[in-house]
Amino acid sequence: MTVLLHAETEPSHWWREAVIYQIYPRSFASSAGPIGDLQGIISKLGYLRDLGVDAVWLSPFYLSPQKDAGYDVTNYRQVDPMFGTNEDAEELITAAHEHGLKIIVDLVPNHTSDQHEWFQRALADPAAPERDLYWFRDGNDGGAIPPNDWLSIFGGAAWTRVCDRPDAPGSAWENDQQWYLHLFDSTQPDLNWDHPTVHEEFRNILRFWLDRGVDGFRVDVAHGLAKDPEIPDWQFHYDMVSGGGDAPANIPPPPQWNRPEVHDIFREWREVLNEYGEDRAMVAEAWVDDIEDLAKYVRSDEMHQAFNFDFLVAPFDVDAYRTTIRESLAAMDSVGAPTTWVLSNHDVVRAVSRFGLSETGKGPNGIRVDDEQPDVQLGFDRAIAAHVLQAALPGSAYIYQGEELGLPEHMALPDAVREDPAFFRTRGIEAGRDGCRVPMPWSAHEPSYGFSATGESWLPQLDEFGKLAADQQETDASSTLHTFRHLFAERRRLQMARAALYDVDEHGDHLHYVSRLDGRDDVHVVLTFDTGAQLPEGAEVLVCSRELGTDAVIPPNTAVWYMRG
């Protein structure tokens, strides 16, 4: 056997071992109309406690025009009325703590909304000091074309000329020829992190929410804050640096992604968090090419966690998983940080659908009815098996809302109801992310499957949500919900997150790890792929992703934890 990671021997902080549940507030639960809200979340805290998670990460609930589902913030200190009030937020934090749950809130520091007071002042006056808080630049060819060739993540150029904005006619800026940078939508102008005012503002935002009891922050686009001030051309598509695989050796480092200056920002923030003790945490959303680069974000004076997107984008393949797990553990251990495993979130096709495609991995940006349709059963089997593996690995684990119910992607959404800016900026070439953001089903026989008190839902739900609803699974001991409850209970009981991990067979056609910790017997973790595997005689099965037969054979696409008899 080969040791991949030694056991934790000292008491550790909660974030090193936690199972963290992502809530997309618009789609979790509503106490009123078609949009989910904070009171809806409060009403489901008992469900989350019973599921066995340790913390909740909330996607943005701040004041926003909702051009990108809240990732376009107008006021970082105010709850958007569609979600409730600041008092609701404080009630949620208190109630979560009473249920034994930590609260992580989203922070969006790369860009603001174009409705933010800073940007509105910058638009209104070319001489306004607020222009220096963003990236306003003169264009090339006499102002006719953008300052450089950078591309937006959502498609098209990453620059918009001020006079070309839809609100320009009749405004103070209708003849303004300058351009502004937006690595995402044109309604999300990038902040200039070279300016001290930006630094001061975000230190104060951190303190504002820390004072109200939040336990941590998920940092959106952590790899994008710093840009080369010379803004040179970089004619390579952004996928080279955001989950599209290793960049060819002849491509220079991008001037807008993963620059070393971002680490100074996070050291500054770590000092702020340390003012509140050692129990507050930050997690980085950082799409980088190399796992060694990701480890730099979690050095001892920076972030506490960084999403391991290498695990999310890895194909469902024995060699890909084995390599990703080995390299991830080694890279994070080299800086004394936990590995933070993630399989799904609000930006990717749901796991049970993604794993059923002919090519697994990150998957497309949404699926339509005319696209390749996943193999439903295969995708389900693989996804649950991957979750069982994830929960066995040392470190922390994130789960996206609805994964515990086995919810699939909505692939038949009418284009008329789509809201993702990626759909509009690519002119419909990409379906976008709405299909993984469909509201949760809570009750099979209520309108909108119990999502809202009024029976409304901001996106149409699937007919099959009736049989997948939480109340139906609650009464079925063999349901996916009960599988996850048992999985997380065993993870905690066996202290899998802090155990040593050994690779039993580095060349086999399935994964076989041993989780070892003083005070208990070894736990064997097996994940099969195209072929099955034999359980040893007398094995005590602790967790399995699907029902096993009487022949002691682990079927293909199945994960099992067992102890030897």
TAPE-V455900 format. One line per field, one symbol per residue. ss: DSSP state (H for helix, E for strand, L for the rest). psi: psi as a letter, one per 20 degrees, with the letter a starting at -180 (. if undefined). burial: # if it has 9 or more other ideal C-beta (glycine too) atoms within 8 Angstrom, else .. Layout:
BEGIN
ss = ???
psi = ???
burial = ???
END
This chain:
BEGIN
ss = LEEEELLLLLLLLHHHLLEEEEELHHHLLELLLLLLLHHHHHHLHHHHHHHLLLEEEELLLEEELLLLLLLLEEEEEEELLLLLLHHHHHHHHHHHHHLLLEEEEEELLLELLLLLHHHHHHHHLLLLHHHHHELEELLELLLLELLLLLELLLLLELEEEHHHLLLLLLLLLLLLLLEEELLLLLLLLEELLLLHHHHHHHHHHHHHHHHLLLLEEEELLHHHLLLLLLLLLLLLLHHHHLLLLLLLLLLLLLLLLLLLLHHHHHHHHHHHHHLLLLLLEEEELLLLLLHHHHHHLLLLLLLLEEEEHHHHHLLLLHHHHHHHHHHHHHHHHLLLLLLEEELLLLLLLLHHHHLLLLLLLLLLLLLLLLLLLLLHHHHHHHHHHHHHHHHHLLLEEEEELLHHHLLLLLLLLLHHHLLLHHHHHLLLLLLLLHHHLLLLLLLLLLHHHHLELLLLLLLLLLLLHHHHLHHHHHLLLLLHHHHHHHHHHHHHHLLHHHLEEEELLLLLLLEEEEEELLLLLLEEEEELLLLLEELLLLLEEEEELLLLLLLLEELLLLEEEEELL
psi = qpphpqqpiqprqhihjqpppppnhhjfqpidbipqrhhgghijhhggghhjrhrppprpjrpqikhlliknphoijppphhibrhhhghgggghghhjkpqppqqpnihrrqiiqhghghhghohjphihiiampqqrrlkjhrrhajqqqhjqaqjqppgiiqhjgpjrijijoiqqqpoicqijmppqojiphhgggghghgghghhhjjqirppoplhjigpqoiilqqnkqqhhhjmjjrpqqhjprqpiiplqhhhhhghhghhhghhhjajjqqqppooorhqhhhhhhikrhjcrhqppnihggipqnpggggggggghgggghhhjkqqpopphrajiqpqghghijrhorbhrrmqprhirppqogggggggghghhhggiiqqarpqpqpihiikprqojkpqhhiqiphhgghjligphajhhjjpqqphphjqqkkjgqhijqphqqrqhihgiiqhhghhjoijrhghghggghghgggilhhjrqpqogoijrjrpoqpppppirqqppopprdhqaqpqqpjpopgpqirpqaijkporqlqppprqq.
burial = ...##.##.....##################..#########.##..##.##############.#########.#..##..##...##########.#.################.######....#.##.#####.#...#..###.######.#######.#..#....##.##########.#######.#..##..##.######.################...#..#...#.###....#......######.###.######.##......#########..#.#######..###########.#.###.###.##########.#.##########.##########..##.#..##...#..#.#.########################.#########.#...##.#######...###############.#.#####...##.#.#...##.######.....#############..###########...#.########.....#######..##.#...#.######.#...#############.
END
